[in-house]
């Protein structure tokens, strides 16, 4: 899942070296929270107008996690 988020984010940003993903331990309901970190100047590219790109990234990750039998959430920091 981390690789999926990283590949998507690197396709969107200018500073590809600044992209990193950290993982929190699973919550009580089994949801794994992934934190996507990008450079400050690339934040708008990852979020998109009215959050459309961020919503799309979250949807793709949630679908991939569902297919793997888990739950996932993406936070953009």
QUIUR-V411519 format. One line per field, one symbol per residue. ss: DSSP state (~ for helix, > for strand, _ for the rest). phi: phi as a letter, one per 20 degrees, with the letter a starting at -180 (. if undefined). burial: I if it has 24 or more other C-alpha atoms within 12 Angstrom, else O. A space follows every 50 residues. Layout:
# QUIUR-V411519
ss: ???
phi: ???
burial: ???
This chain:
# QUIUR-V411519
ss: _~~~~~~~~~~~___~~~_>>>>_______>>>>>>>__~~~~~~~~_~~ ~~~~~~~~~~~~~~~~~~__>>>>>>_
phi: .ffffffffffddeeffefbcdcefgfgenfedddedcfgfegffffmfl mffgfffffffffffffencdbcdddd
burial: IIOOIIOIIIOIIOOOOOIIIOOOOOOOOOOIIIIIIIOOOIIOIIIOOO OOOIOOIIOOIIOOIOOOOOIIIIIIO
